[in-house]
Amino acid sequence: MPVLALGAGYIPTFGGNITMPTIVYGMQKLAQNATGITVPNSGHWIPEEQPTFVIKILENFFAGNSTKTK
């Protein structure tokens, strides 16, 4: 089953911008068909902070397309 993991790209506790969010890394280790995406300029509340980005990612994921934004 395909799995999509979205991780925050900005976590002040970890020093600000991060390159590998723990949620993305964790899902890629647990699922065989996992796609991990770091959402830029977002913290803990990803859908509220980057709604347009999340909508594009979800549309592409559920359509079976690449998870890259348009």
C-alpha positions as CSV (number, residue, x, y, z in Angstrom):
1,M,0.0,0.0,0.0
2,P,1.4,3.4,-0.9
3,V,2.2,5.6,2.1
4,L,2.6,9.4,2.0
5,A,4.5,11.0,4.9
6,L,4.7,14.8,5.2
7,G,7.2,16.3,7.6
8,A,7.7,19.8,8.7
9,G,10.6,21.7,7.2
10,Y,11.0,24.1,10.0
11,I,11.3,23.1,13.7
12,P,12.8,25.7,16.0
13,T,13.7,23.0,18.6
14,F,16.0,21.4,16.1
15,G,17.6,24.7,15.1
16,G,15.2,25.9,12.4
17,N,15.3,24.4,8.9
18,I,15.9,20.7,8.8
19,T,16.8,18.4,6.0
20,M,15.3,15.1,7.2
21,P,12.2,15.2,9.4
22,T,11.9,12.3,11.8
23,I,8.3,11.4,10.6
24,V,9.5,11.0,7.0
25,Y,12.5,9.0,8.0
26,G,10.4,6.8,10.3
27,M,7.8,6.0,7.7
28,Q,10.4,5.2,5.1
29,K,11.8,2.6,7.6
30,L,8.4,1.1,8.4
31,A,6.7,1.0,5.0
32,Q,8.0,-0.6,1.8
33,N,6.2,1.8,-0.5
34,A,6.6,5.1,1.4
35,T,7.1,8.5,-0.1
36,G,8.4,11.2,2.2
37,I,8.1,14.9,1.6
38,T,9.5,17.7,3.6
39,V,7.1,20.6,3.5
40,P,9.0,23.9,3.3
41,N,8.3,26.8,5.7
42,S,6.1,24.7,8.0
43,G,6.2,23.6,11.5
44,H,3.9,21.3,13.5
45,W,0.6,22.4,11.9
46,I,1.4,21.6,8.3
47,P,-2.1,21.8,6.7
48,E,-2.8,25.1,8.4
49,E,0.6,26.6,7.6
50,Q,1.0,25.4,4.0
51,P,-2.6,24.5,2.7
52,T,-1.9,25.0,-1.0
53,F,1.2,22.8,-0.9
54,V,-0.6,20.1,1.0
55,I,-3.6,20.1,-1.4
56,K,-1.3,19.8,-4.4
57,I,0.6,16.9,-2.8
58,L,-2.6,15.1,-1.9
59,E,-4.2,15.5,-5.3
60,N,-1.1,14.1,-7.0
61,F,-0.7,11.2,-4.5
62,F,-4.3,10.1,-4.7
63,A,-4.3,10.4,-8.5
64,G,-1.3,8.1,-8.6
65,N,1.0,10.7,-10.0
66,S,4.3,11.9,-8.8
67,T,4.1,13.7,-5.4
68,K,5.8,16.8,-6.8
69,T,3.8,19.9,-6.8
70,K,2.6,21.4,-10.1
